[in-house]
Amino acid sequence: MLRRELPPADVRRGWLIRMNTQGVAPGSDGQSVLERDVAWPPQALRLGFWHDEPVALSIETGDETWPAARDWLAQISPAESELLATALQVSHWERDHRFCGRCGHPTQRLAHEFAMSCEQCGLRAYPRISPCIITLVTFGRDMLLARSPRFPPRRYSTLAGFIEPGEAVEAAVRREVMEEVGVEVGRVSFFKSQSWPFPHSLMMGFFAEATSRRIRIDGHEIADAAWFTPERPPELPPSYSISRQLIETHRRAVATR
């Protein structure tokens, strides 16, 4: 398990995750992203403690054979997925906050927390987390699923979108569903949340009950949307995604009625 406490600055050895802009290196056993009991390179970013041993991240040149992070998430444990998500988000933060967003001066990373500090004006930059909603809309037994133009061919998924400034989470669910597919929803219920480090989202999952079956897609973010029965779904998102978990939870609930 990951303990979110940064190791002391003088610790230079322990678990290590190695990644580049394309992928993540296989670990010691080839089945994990972790190498155990190795010396950290000077630029390593401390992440915390993995099973009570210090763990860090190394950003390297690497090579094109390293599997993509999404491929790893499909095969590693939920606990290790949390660690990998942390590493991915920390790597984006460290890369994107090398200069102060207020005065433009170089920043320095603080040793005791995830913070980049500007000695010129005092501004601190923390890892960005973007809250999103992701929603399975249902009408009785049926599920409303949609296709983004960016999806692989024939894949459908649940609806999702970013929460806007000053907006309540439940209001974001209703707005996004209306904007993307033109459907009004009644009862909204929370399911669970999931970190989605592509690059820095926090997905909050909901079930939403539609008041009608009429669909009117926006034609921009949504290329197609349709109602599907639990018994005959289209090609679905990968099993580790919260979208798929929403869908499978609904399918199991229908099957037991």
C-alpha positions in Angstrom: 0.0 0.0 0.0 1.1 3.6 -0.6 1.7 5.8 2.5 1.5 9.4 1.4 4.4 10.7 3.5 7.5 11.9 1.7 10.8 10.2 2.6 13.5 12.4 4.1 15.8 14.3 1.7 18.8 12.1 2.6 17.1 8.8 1.5 18.6 7.8 -1.8 17.5 4.2 -2.1 14.3 2.1 -2.2 11.5 1.3 -4.7 11.7 3.1 -8.0 9.3 3.8 -10.9 11.0 4.7 -14.2 9.0 6.4 -17.0 9.3 8.7 -20.0 6.8 10.7 -22.0 5.6 7.6 -23.8 5.5 4.8 -21.3 6.6 3.2 -18.0 9.5 0.7 -17.7 8.8 -2.8 -16.5 10.0 -3.4 -12.9 12.2 -6.1 -11.5 9.8 -9.0 -12.1 8.5 -7.8 -15.5 4.9 -7.8 -14.1 5.1 -4.6 -12.1 6.2 -1.0 -12.6 8.4 -1.2 -9.5 12.1 -1.9 -9.1 13.0 -2.9 -5.6 16.0 -1.8 -3.5 17.8 0.3 -6.1 19.8 3.4 -5.8 17.9 6.5 -7.0 19.3 8.8 -9.6 19.9 12.4 -8.5 16.8 13.8 -10.2 14.4 11.2 -8.6 11.1 12.5 -7.2 10.1 11.1 -3.8 6.5 9.8 -3.8 6.1 8.3 -0.4 6.4 4.8 1.1 5.4 1.6 -0.6 4.8 -1.2 1.9 6.8 0.9 4.4 9.8 1.3 2.1 10.6 4.6 0.4 9.5 4.9 -3.3 10.5 7.4 -5.9 10.0 8.3 -9.5 12.7 8.8 -12.2 11.9 10.6 -15.4 14.2 9.2 -18.1 14.8 9.1 -21.8 13.9 5.4 -21.9 12.9 3.7 -25.1 9.9 3.1 -27.2 9.4 -0.5 -25.9 8.2 0.7 -22.5 4.5 -0.1 -22.3 2.1 2.9 -22.1 0.6 3.7 -18.6 -2.9 2.7 -19.8 -1.6 -0.7 -20.6 -0.1 -1.1 -17.1 -3.3 0.0 -15.5 -5.1 -2.9 -17.2 -2.9 -5.5 -15.6 -1.6 -4.3 -12.2 -3.4 -4.3 -8.9 -5.7 -1.5 -7.7 -3.1 -0.5 -5.0 -0.3 -0.3 -7.6 -2.6 1.6 -10.0 -3.0 4.2 -7.2 0.8 4.5 -7.0 1.2 4.7 -10.7 -1.5 7.4 -10.9 0.4 9.4 -8.3 3.6 9.1 -10.2 2.0 10.2 -13.5 0.4 13.3 -11.9 3.6 14.2 -10.0 5.6 14.0 -13.2 3.2 16.4 -15.0 3.3 18.8 -12.1 7.1 18.9 -11.8 7.4 19.4 -15.6 4.8 22.2 -15.8 5.7 24.2 -12.7 9.4 24.9 -13.2 8.7 28.6 -13.4 6.4 30.8 -11.3 3.0 31.5 -12.8 2.8 34.9 -11.1 6.3 36.5 -11.7 8.0 34.0 -14.0 11.0 33.3 -11.8 12.4 29.7 -11.5 10.8 27.6 -8.7 12.3 25.2 -6.3 10.7 22.0 -5.0 10.1 21.8 -1.3 11.5 18.7 0.4 8.6 18.0 2.8 5.5 18.3 0.5 4.5 18.3 -3.1 5.0 22.0 -3.7 7.1 24.2 -6.1 8.0 27.4 -4.3 9.0 30.8 -5.9 11.6 32.5 -3.7 10.9 35.8 -5.6 7.2 36.3 -4.7 6.4 33.4 -2.4 3.8 31.7 -4.6 3.5 27.9 -4.2 2.3 25.6 -6.9 0.8 22.2 -5.9 -0.1 19.3 -8.2 -3.2 20.2 -10.2 -6.3 18.1 -9.7 -9.2 18.7 -12.1 -12.6 17.5 -10.7 -14.8 15.8 -13.3 -18.1 14.0 -13.3 -18.7 10.7 -15.1 -22.3 9.5 -15.4 -24.2 6.4 -16.4 -27.7 7.6 -17.5 -30.4 5.0 -17.3 -34.1 4.7 -18.3 -35.5 1.7 -16.6 -33.2 -1.2 -17.5 -31.6 0.6 -20.5 -28.3 2.5 -20.5 -27.5 5.6 -22.5 -24.0 5.3 -23.9 -22.1 7.6 -26.2 -19.1 7.8 -28.5 -16.5 10.5 -28.6 -14.8 11.2 -32.0 -11.5 10.2 -30.2 -12.7 6.7 -29.2 -11.5 3.5 -30.9 -14.0 2.3 -33.6 -17.3 0.9 -32.1 -16.5 1.8 -28.5 -19.2 3.5 -26.4 -18.9 4.8 -22.9 -20.6 6.9 -20.2 -20.9 10.7 -20.3 -18.3 12.8 -18.6 -17.2 16.4 -18.2 -15.3 18.9 -16.1 -16.9 20.7 -13.2 -17.0 24.5 -13.9 -16.0 27.2 -11.4 -18.6 27.7 -8.7 -20.6 24.7 -9.8 -22.0 22.0 -7.5 -21.1 18.4 -8.5 -24.8 17.4 -9.0 -25.4 20.5 -11.1 -22.5 19.5 -13.3 -24.0 16.1 -13.9 -27.3 17.6 -15.1 -25.6 20.2 -17.2 -23.2 17.8 -18.9 -25.9 15.3 -19.8 -28.1 18.1 -21.2 -25.3 19.7 -23.2 -24.0 16.4 -24.6 -27.1 14.4 -25.4 -30.0 16.8 -24.7 -31.5 14.5 -22.0 -33.0 15.8 -18.7 -32.3 13.7 -15.7 -34.2 13.3 -12.4 -32.6 11.4 -9.5 -28.8 11.5 -9.3 -26.9 9.2 -7.0 -23.2 9.0 -6.2 -21.3 5.8 -7.0 -17.6 6.2 -6.3 -14.5 8.2 -7.3 -11.3 7.4 -9.2 -8.1 9.2 -9.9 -7.6 9.4 -13.7 -4.1 10.7 -14.3 -4.5 11.6 -18.0 -3.2 14.0 -17.1 -4.7 15.0 -13.7 -8.5 14.3 -13.4 -10.4 13.2 -10.4 -13.5 11.3 -11.7 -16.6 11.3 -9.5 -19.0 8.7 -10.7 -22.8 9.0 -10.7 -25.9 7.2 -11.7 -28.6 9.5 -13.2 -32.2 8.6 -14.1 -33.4 10.0 -17.4 -36.9 11.5 -17.6 -37.3 10.6 -21.3 -35.5 8.6 -24.0 -35.2 11.4 -26.6 -31.6 12.0 -27.5 -30.1 15.1 -29.2 -26.3 14.9 -29.5 -24.2 18.1 -29.5 -22.2 16.9 -32.6 -18.9 18.2 -31.2 -17.9 16.2 -28.1 -20.3 13.4 -28.9 -20.3 11.7 -32.3 -23.1 9.3 -31.5 -25.3 8.2 -28.6 -27.9 5.4 -28.2 -29.8 3.4 -25.6 -28.5 -0.2 -25.0 -29.9 -3.1 -23.1 -27.7 -4.6 -20.4 -27.8 -7.9 -22.3 -26.5 -6.4 -25.6 -24.0 -3.7 -24.8 -21.6 -2.3 -27.4 -17.8 -2.4 -27.2 -17.1 -1.0 -23.7 -14.3 0.9 -22.0 -11.5 -1.2 -20.2 -12.4 -2.9 -17.0 -10.1 -0.7 -14.8 -12.0 2.5 -15.7 -14.8 3.9 -13.5 -16.9 4.1 -16.6 -16.9 0.3 -17.0 -17.5 -0.1 -13.3 -20.6 2.0 -13.5 -21.9 0.0 -16.5 -21.1 -3.4 -14.9 -22.7 -2.4 -11.6 -25.9 -1.5 -13.4 -25.8 -4.7 -15.4 -25.4 -6.8 -12.2 -28.3 -5.0 -10.5 -30.6 -5.6 -13.5 -29.7 -9.3 -13.6 -30.6 -9.8 -9.9 -34.1 -8.2 -10.2 
